[in-house]
Amino acid sequence: MTHQPRHQPIPPLWLCRTCAHPWPCGPARLALLHQYADNHIGLTLHLATLHQQAVTDLHDINPHTGPDPRTLHQRFLGWIPRHHRHTTDDL
């Protein structure tokens, strides 16, 4: 049986199920970094997919003022560490 991380999102509000902070909250970010420690691209793709879903959901909830695109980008993708492994192909 796999252990499900506690800090999960509640769509369509995109709040954390455990702490009620905007998801991904701090503990969720740490868990995601651990879960995807060897797969930076996978983490980015996973969060990009969730980001798009959150944009749609939050806009549907409040279409007049909608979510701020910059804030949502920072919330879902802007915090991901930028890794680049240099290879001999880079030289």
Secondary structure in CASP SS format (residue, H / E / C, confidence):
PFRMAT SS
TARGET T0000
AUTHOR 0000-0000-0000
METHOD secondary structure of the structure
MODEL  1
M C 1.00
T C 1.00
H C 1.00
Q C 1.00
P C 1.00
R C 1.00
H C 1.00
Q C 1.00
P E 1.00
I E 1.00
P C 1.00
P C 1.00
L C 1.00
W C 1.00
L E 1.00
C E 1.00
R C 1.00
T C 1.00
C C 1.00
A C 1.00
H C 1.00
P E 1.00
W C 1.00
P C 1.00
C C 1.00
G H 1.00
P H 1.00
A H 1.00
R H 1.00
L H 1.00
A H 1.00
L H 1.00
L H 1.00
H H 1.00
Q H 1.00
Y C 1.00
A C 1.00
D C 1.00
N C 1.00
H H 1.00
I H 1.00
G H 1.00
L H 1.00
T H 1.00
L H 1.00
H H 1.00
L H 1.00
A H 1.00
T H 1.00
L H 1.00
H H 1.00
Q H 1.00
Q H 1.00
A H 1.00
V H 1.00
T H 1.00
D H 1.00
L H 1.00
H H 1.00
D H 1.00
I H 1.00
N C 1.00
P C 1.00
H C 1.00
T C 1.00
G C 1.00
P C 1.00
D C 1.00
P H 1.00
R H 1.00
T H 1.00
L H 1.00
H H 1.00
Q H 1.00
R H 1.00
F H 1.00
L H 1.00
G H 1.00
W C 1.00
I C 1.00
P C 1.00
R C 1.00
H C 1.00
H C 1.00
R C 1.00
H C 1.00
T C 1.00
T H 1.00
D H 1.00
D H 1.00
L C 1.00
END
